[in-house]
Amino acid sequence: MTLSRRLLVLAAAVLLLAGLAITLVLRGASRADQPKAGGPEVGAGRVTLTQQDTLAFLNVGGGPHRGALVSVPAQAPEGGRAASELTCQRFHAAAGTGVCLRSTPGALAQDNRALIVDAELRTRRGFPLAGTPSRARVSPSGRFAAWTVFVSGESYGSAFFSTRTAIVDTRTWELVPSLEEFAILMDGKEYRAADVNFWGVTFSKDDDTFYATLATAGQTHLVKGSISRRTVTTLAQNVECPSLSPDETRIAYKKRVQRGASLWREHVMDLATLREHPLAEKRSVDDQAAWLDDRTLAYALPTEGVVDSTDLWTVPADGNGTPRLLTPSASSPARLG
């Protein structure tokens, strides 16, 4: 066989393989766009962030409303979903303000942005993100919003990853681009290190205090921070993705239960005593749980047998009871009103 003939055969093989790959991708995308049989009904509707007794979350089921912010009555979370035109990878809202972390495919790279939206889901301001969306929170007053992105790596279980966490004041639009700018007090002493990472902000009602995870030297710490003083102080170890209870007396969080592995158990800690107790959910939860009220937590778990899908579950915060399915094909819950 001549050289030119070999090159023609090689080119034909490459084109054939490329066509096969494109076909498989399109088939996969087509399947992802199909609504799950027997799943909740989802239809276009009006979603606002001031609706009373409402649960808002992202619809991660197949169909034309995949990724859309949807709402349901809080007392009927399994019912039909009203879908907005806002699509996000992560979302949170409080007091009529929302933060939507969006990742859009681009010609050369993903276009990652944080959108601050008003009660009618109109964009007030957008901020470019340095990496892949991970966590999002709005303060109880709606004044502050925070987000965490992965700058590299795929998950908290990766051998190497870096996070960047920002906080923005939605009144003045003053942006703290990275919590790594804040002074760190560890065991009463100023602490500095090149490997510092922050993630998972949760806010107090005073529009100054927040809690977050600090990772350094192979350990994770719960920190209490002050926006005005630009400081954080360590409180406890092995705490990730904290979530402050509505009465501000407890922190829900995921605790690593197997060193070197991506296995976590949901716990609740009393902030006055720093005593903790595990919750009834024994599956590994890789999420920042949300308080539906002072007694109940909601969190996402992968949908069994379905790729790129999660379901929302709830569990009592006191460690009793049993986990129960809140609503399927959903993520990023926020109790409105």
N, C-alpha and C positions, 0 to 999 in steps of 0.2 A: 504494500500500500504506500502510495506516495505521501510526502509530507503535507501537501495541500489537501489531499483526501482525508488524512488523519485530522487536520484542523477543522475541516467541514463536519466530520463525524462528531468531534468534540464540541463544536459550536451547537450542533443539533441537540446533543445530549444535555448541554447546559440550558438551552431554551426549553427543552422538555421538562427538566427538573424545576426550572423557574415557574413554568406554567402550572405544574402540579402543586407547587408550594402556594401559589396565589389562589388556586382553586380551593385548597384546604383551608386557607385563611378566610376566604370569603364564605365558605360553608360554616366555619366556626362562628364567624360574625353573624351569619344569618340565624344560626341556632340561638345565639345569645340575644338576638332581637325578638325572639318569639316568646310571648307570654307563657308562663308555666301553667300547665293544665291544672285546674282546681285552685289556682292562686287567687289572691284578692283582686277585685276589680279595680282598675285604675283608669280614671278619665280626666280630661282637662277640666280645671276648675279654678276658683279664686282662692288663693292662699295668702293670708296676712299674718303678721307676727304679733298681732294684738287680739287674735281670736281667743276667747275664754274657754277653759277646760278642753284644750286641744293638744294633741300630740303631733308634733312635726318631726319628720325624719326623711332620709333619702331612700327613694325606691330603687332597690338594686336588682329587682326582678327583670326578666326579659320583656321586650316590647318597646313601643315608641317612647315610653316615659322612663326608660332606664336612666338612673342617675338624677332624676328630677326630685326637687323638694316637694313632698306631699304632706297632707294633713288628714287626720282622722279625729273623731270625737275621742277624748281621753278614756271614756267609759266603754268604747267599742273599737279598740285598736285593730281588731281583725276584720273590720268592715271595709266598705269601698273607700278608695283613696282619691282625694281631690289633688290633681297634679298641677304644679305651677310650671312656668317655662324656665325657671332657674335650675341649672344642673351643676352639681358639685361632686368632689371626691370626699370632702369633709364639710360639716356644717354644724353651727351652733347658734342659738339666739336667746336673747333675754331682753325684756323691757322694750320691745319694738325695734331692736337692733340685731342684725344677723351678720355672721362672718361665713363666707363661702370660699372654700379653697378649691380652686379649679385647675385642672391639668388638661391642656388641649394639644393634640399632636401638631407638630410643626414640620416644615420642610427639612430642617436639620436637627432639631431637638424639640423636646416638650416645652410648651409655653405655660409656665406655672404662675398663677396669680392668686392673690387674696382679694376678695371683693367685700367691702363693707356695704350692706344693704339696709334700707329703711324698712318700715313696717309693711310697705306695699311691694317690697322686694326690688325697689329701684336702686341701682348702684349709686352710692354716694362718693366712693373713692376706691381706687384699685391700687394694689402694690405688687410689684414683681416678686416672685419667690425664688430663692436660691436653690431649691431642690424639690423633691417629691412631697406632696402634702401628707401630713401624718396626724396632727392633733389640732383642734380648734376650740376656743372658749370665748364667751362674752361675759362680762361682769354682770352681777344682778341688776345694776342700774342701767346697763347698756352703754356706759361711758367708755369702757375699755374693751378691747378685743386682743386676743393673743392667738398665735399659731406657731406650730412646730413643723419643720420640714426635714427630710433626710437629704443631706448634702451628698452623701454617697452611701452605698450599701442598700440592702433590701429590707432589713428588719432589725429589731433590737437584738435578735439572736445572731446576727452576722459577726464574724470575727473582727471586721473593721467597719465602722460606720461613724458618721459625724452628723450631729443635728444642729439646727439653728432655730432659736426661739425668739420671736419678736412680740412686742406689745405696742399698740397704738392707742392714743387718746382720740376718740371720735368727736370730741368737741373742738380741740385745737389742732388735730392731725399731727401732733408731735409723735414721732416714731422712735422707739427704741429698737434698732435693727437686730440686736443680739443681746441676750441676757448675760453673755460672757463679758460685757462691759461693766457689770455690777461688781461691787466689792463682795468678797466671800468671807464670812466669819465661820470658822470650823473649830469647835471646842474652845471658843473664846478667843481664838487667834486669827489674824488675817491669813488667808490661804490663797496661794497662786500656783497654777499648774498649766502646762500646755495642753493637757488632754481633757480639759473641762468641757462637759456637754450639759445642756439643759433641755428638758422637754416636759410636756404635760402641765401647763399652767392651769390653776383654778383660782378664782377671785373671791375675796370677801366683799361684804356689802359696803365697807367704808371707803371704797374707791381709792385704796392705797395698798392694803395688804393682799398678798397673793401667796400661794403655795405652788411648788413645782418639784420636779426631780432634778437632782444634780448628780452627774456621774463623773467619777475621777478615780484614778488608781485602782481600777477594777471593782469599785464599790458604787452603789447607788445610795443617795441620801434624800430624805424629805427635807426641803428647805422652806423657811418662811421668809418672804421678801417684802420690801417696801419700795413702791414705785418712786415716791418723792425723795427718799434717802438713797435710792439706787444701791441697796444692799440686800444680801440674802444671808440667812443664818441657818446652819444645819440643825435638825431636830432629832432625826432617827435614821437608821440604815435600812437597806433592802426595801425601799419604797419606790414604786414606779407609777406614773400616771395618776397622781392624786386627784380626788374630787371632793370638794368641801360640801358638807351637808347643808341643807337650807337653814337649820338652826345654828350652824357654824360651830358645832361642838365636836364633830367627828370628820375624819378623812377616810374615804374609801379608796382603795388602791390595789394594785396587783403586786404580789410578793413572789419573788423567784424561789421556787421550792426545790429546784435541782440545779446546782451550780454547773455552768458550762452548757446548759440546755435551755431551749426556749419553752420552759414550763413555768407557769405562774398560777397562784391561787389567790382569789379575791379575798381581801381582808378589810376590816374596819378598825380604825384606831381612834381612841378617845384622846382629844388634844390636850385635855387637862392633865391626864396621867401618863399618856403615851402607851397605855395598855392596848393590846390588839386582840382581835379574835377572828378566826376564819369564817367565811360564809358557807352556806350549804352547797354552793356550786363547786363541784370538785373537778370539773373540766378546766383545762388551761385557757384562761381568758387573756387575750392580747388586745386590750381595748382600754380606753379611759371611760370608766363607768359614769353614768349620769343618774342623779337622784331624781326620781319622779315625785317623791315627797320625803318627809323625814324618816319614813319607815321602809322605803322600797328603792332598790337600785335596778337600773336597766343597762344592758351591755350586749355587744354583738358577738356571736359565735359563728364559725363557718357553717354554711348549709351542708348537711350531709349529702355526699354524692354529687354536689354541684360546684363547678369551678367558678371562682370570682363572685361568690354570693355569700351573704351572711343573713342570719335571722336575729331578731332581738328577743332577749330573754330577760326575765326579772327574777329577783331573789330578795327575801327579807334581809334588812340590814343588821338584824340582831343575831344572826347566825343560826336561827331556827328555820323551820319550814323546808320547802323544796323548790328548786328552780322550776319555772314554768315558761312556756313559749308565750311571748307577748304578741309578736306579729312576724310573719316570715318575710324573707326577701327585703330586708331593711337594715339601715345603719344610721349612725349619728342622731340619736333621739334628743329631742328638746321639748320639755313640758311647757306649754304656753299658758298664760293667764294664771 
